[in-house]
Amino acid sequence: MNEASGLEPIEKLFYRPIEAAIRWCGLTDYESLILEYAWDNPDYLSYAFPEWPPLHATVWKILDAIRNNEIPYGALGVTVAPGTPVDLRLLTIRHSDLKWWMHHYYPDQRPAFLFSQTAANQETIHYSTYLVLQADRDALQVRLKATEIKLQSLIDELKAAGLERENLRMLAENRQQLSDHSKASFLNVIGALVNIMLGSSRAGRKHSIFDSQASIVDSITAHYSGVAGLSKRSLDEKFAAARRSLAKAKS
């Protein structure tokens, strides 16, 4: 990769755990010294280099992540299946896998060998996107509140039309049967309400926020889940029957 590509070059395609730990701890100036004495024995690090206690802990963080399948690993840069035994002297982690693991498990850590300045700039862009999405969410919440108010108005209209839940319950308990004329009247009222809500004024202004019968049904079921007679299937059937009844009465 070169500068014309817009991406900074990757230092290495893969690392041994000790090499990754050295870079993570910012000890690259002492890499040759550390590798000479303790590259194949992590436990020896704390004795050989007591002045750098994070080095020993960092190596074991990486080894623990490999042991628990948090990060893919391989042998000499070739990834192997999880659980495959690999000699510590041959164990390696790909640059991209190490960067992914660091991003998800240590998001507060941004070692330069994995995260370039370009990546930091991209984070700023991502944060700007977050702010835009947050503003969209706030606007949707305002619209939702307005929808809830209009829905409540719709429910009040339905109750005023004689569809109060208590009256319907008492009707069912007393096993009273509606006459054909009364049933047709109720259906016509419901059908008229549905058509009015889905219609527009002569000037083209919509009477309500609902643009389909399905949207009315979804709003009612969302607010009155479990109420007898207000299931989606029941409302679909009643609204359809009401609109047919009204159309027949007008013909």
C-alpha positions in Angstrom: 0.0 0.0 0.0 1.2 3.6 -0.6 0.0 7.0 0.3 -1.9 7.4 -3.0 -4.3 4.6 -1.9 -5.5 6.6 1.1 -4.5 3.9 3.6 -1.5 3.6 5.8 0.6 0.5 5.4 0.3 -2.4 7.8 3.5 -3.0 9.8 3.1 -6.8 9.7 0.4 -9.2 8.4 0.6 -11.4 11.5 2.3 -11.4 15.0 3.5 -13.8 17.6 1.8 -13.1 20.9 5.0 -11.6 22.3 5.4 -9.3 19.3 1.9 -8.1 19.6 2.4 -7.5 23.4 5.6 -5.5 22.8 3.8 -3.2 20.4 0.8 -2.9 22.6 3.0 -1.8 25.5 5.0 0.6 23.3 8.3 -1.3 23.8 9.3 -1.7 20.2 12.7 0.0 20.9 13.5 -3.0 23.1 12.0 -5.7 20.9 15.3 -7.4 19.9 16.3 -7.5 23.6 13.0 -9.0 24.8 12.9 -11.6 21.9 16.4 -12.7 22.7 15.7 -13.6 26.3 12.0 -14.5 26.6 10.1 -14.8 23.4 9.2 -18.5 23.8 8.5 -18.4 27.6 5.9 -15.8 28.7 6.3 -16.7 32.4 10.0 -15.7 32.2 9.1 -12.1 31.3 8.2 -10.9 34.8 11.7 -12.1 36.0 13.7 -11.0 33.0 12.1 -7.6 32.7 10.7 -6.5 36.1 10.8 -2.9 34.9 8.0 -3.6 32.4 5.3 -5.4 34.4 2.5 -4.7 31.8 4.4 -6.8 29.3 3.9 -10.1 31.1 0.2 -9.4 31.7 -0.4 -8.3 28.1 1.1 -11.5 26.7 -1.3 -13.5 28.9 -4.3 -11.4 27.9 -3.6 -12.4 24.3 -3.0 -16.1 25.1 -6.1 -16.2 27.2 -8.2 -14.7 24.3 -6.8 -17.5 22.0 -7.6 -20.2 24.6 -11.2 -19.0 24.9 -11.7 -18.6 21.2 -12.2 -14.8 21.4 -9.6 -14.3 18.6 -8.6 -16.6 15.6 -5.1 -17.9 15.6 -2.8 -19.8 13.4 0.7 -21.2 12.8 3.2 -19.0 11.0 0.4 -16.7 9.7 -1.9 -19.5 8.5 -5.2 -19.5 10.4 -6.2 -22.9 11.9 -9.5 -24.2 13.2 -10.4 -23.3 16.8 -9.0 -25.8 19.3 -6.2 -26.9 17.0 -3.0 -27.4 19.0 -0.2 -25.1 17.9 3.4 -24.9 19.4 3.8 -21.6 21.2 6.9 -20.9 19.1 4.8 -21.1 15.9 1.7 -19.4 17.2 0.6 -16.3 15.4 -2.3 -13.9 15.1 -3.3 -12.0 11.9 -3.2 -8.2 12.0 -6.9 -7.9 11.0 -8.0 -10.5 13.7 -6.0 -8.8 16.4 -7.4 -5.4 15.5 -11.0 -6.8 15.6 -10.4 -8.4 19.0 -8.9 -5.2 20.4 -11.8 -3.1 19.1 -14.4 -5.3 20.7 -12.7 -6.3 23.9 -10.5 -3.3 24.7 -12.2 -0.4 22.9 -10.3 2.1 25.1 -7.0 0.8 23.8 -5.8 2.3 20.5 -2.2 1.1 20.0 -0.6 2.8 17.0 0.5 -0.4 15.3 -3.2 -1.4 14.8 -5.1 1.9 14.7 -3.8 4.6 12.5 -4.8 8.3 12.4 -7.0 7.5 9.5 -9.0 5.1 11.7 -9.4 7.8 14.3 -10.8 10.2 11.7 -13.2 7.5 10.7 -14.4 7.2 14.3 -15.2 10.9 14.2 -17.3 10.4 11.1 -19.1 7.5 12.8 -19.8 9.7 15.8 -21.3 12.3 13.5 -23.5 9.6 12.0 -24.6 8.7 15.5 -25.7 12.2 16.2 -27.7 12.3 13.0 -29.4 9.0 13.9 -30.1 10.3 17.4 -31.8 13.4 15.9 -33.9 11.2 13.7 -34.9 9.1 16.7 -36.0 12.2 18.6 -38.1 13.3 15.6 -39.7 9.9 15.5 -40.5 10.0 19.2 -42.3 13.3 18.6 -44.3 11.8 15.7 -45.1 8.7 17.8 -46.5 11.0 20.6 -48.7 12.8 18.1 -49.9 9.4 16.7 -50.8 8.2 20.2 -52.9 11.3 20.8 -54.7 10.9 17.6 -55.2 7.2 18.3 -56.8 8.0 21.7 -59.1 10.4 19.8 -60.1 7.5 17.6 -60.8 5.2 20.5 -63.0 7.9 22.1 -64.9 8.2 18.8 -65.4 4.5 18.7 -66.7 4.5 22.3 -69.1 7.4 21.5 -70.4 5.3 18.6 -71.6 2.6 21.1 -68.6 0.3 21.1 -67.7 0.7 24.8 -66.1 -2.4 26.0 -68.2 -2.7 29.1 -71.4 -2.5 27.1 -70.2 -5.2 24.8 -69.2 -7.4 27.8 -72.7 -7.0 29.3 -74.3 -7.8 26.0 -72.3 -11.0 25.8 -73.0 -12.0 29.4 -76.7 -11.4 29.0 -76.7 -13.4 25.7 -78.6 -10.7 24.0 -78.8 -11.0 20.3 -78.6 -8.0 18.0 -81.4 -7.7 15.5 -80.3 -7.6 11.8 -81.3 -3.9 11.7 -79.2 -3.1 14.8 -76.2 -5.1 13.6 -76.4 -3.3 10.2 -76.5 0.1 12.0 -73.4 -0.7 14.1 -71.5 -1.9 11.0 -72.5 1.2 9.1 -71.2 3.4 11.9 -67.9 1.5 12.0 -67.6 1.6 8.2 -68.3 5.3 8.1 -65.6 6.0 10.8 -63.0 3.9 8.9 -63.8 5.6 5.6 -63.7 9.1 7.1 -60.3 8.4 8.8 -58.9 7.1 5.5 -60.4 9.9 3.4 -59.4 13.5 2.6 -61.1 16.8 2.5 -62.0 18.5 -0.8 -58.8 20.5 -0.5 -56.9 17.2 -0.4 -56.0 17.3 3.3 -56.1 13.9 5.0 -58.5 13.5 7.8 -56.1 11.4 9.9 -52.6 10.0 10.0 -53.8 6.6 8.9 -53.3 5.7 5.2 -54.8 2.2 5.3 -57.2 0.0 7.2 -54.2 -2.1 8.2 -52.5 0.9 9.9 -55.6 1.5 12.0 -55.8 -2.2 13.0 -52.0 -2.2 13.9 -52.4 0.9 16.1 -55.4 -0.5 18.0 -53.8 -3.9 18.6 -50.6 -2.2 19.8 -52.4 -0.2 22.4 -55.1 -2.8 23.4 -53.3 -6.1 23.2 -55.3 -8.9 24.8 -58.7 -7.0 24.9 -61.6 -9.2 23.8 -62.8 -8.3 20.4 -59.8 -6.2 19.5 -57.5 -8.8 18.0 -56.1 -8.2 14.6 -58.2 -11.0 13.0 -61.4 -9.7 14.7 -60.8 -6.1 13.7 -59.9 -7.0 10.1 -63.1 -9.0 9.8 -65.3 -6.4 11.5 -63.8 -3.4 9.5 -64.2 -5.3 6.2 -67.8 -6.3 7.0 -68.5 -2.7 8.1 -67.2 -1.2 4.9 -69.2 -3.7 2.8 -72.3 -3.0 4.8 -71.9 0.8 4.3 -71.2 0.4 0.6 -74.4 -1.7 0.2 -76.4 0.8 2.2 -75.3 3.6 -0.1 -76.0 1.7 -3.3 
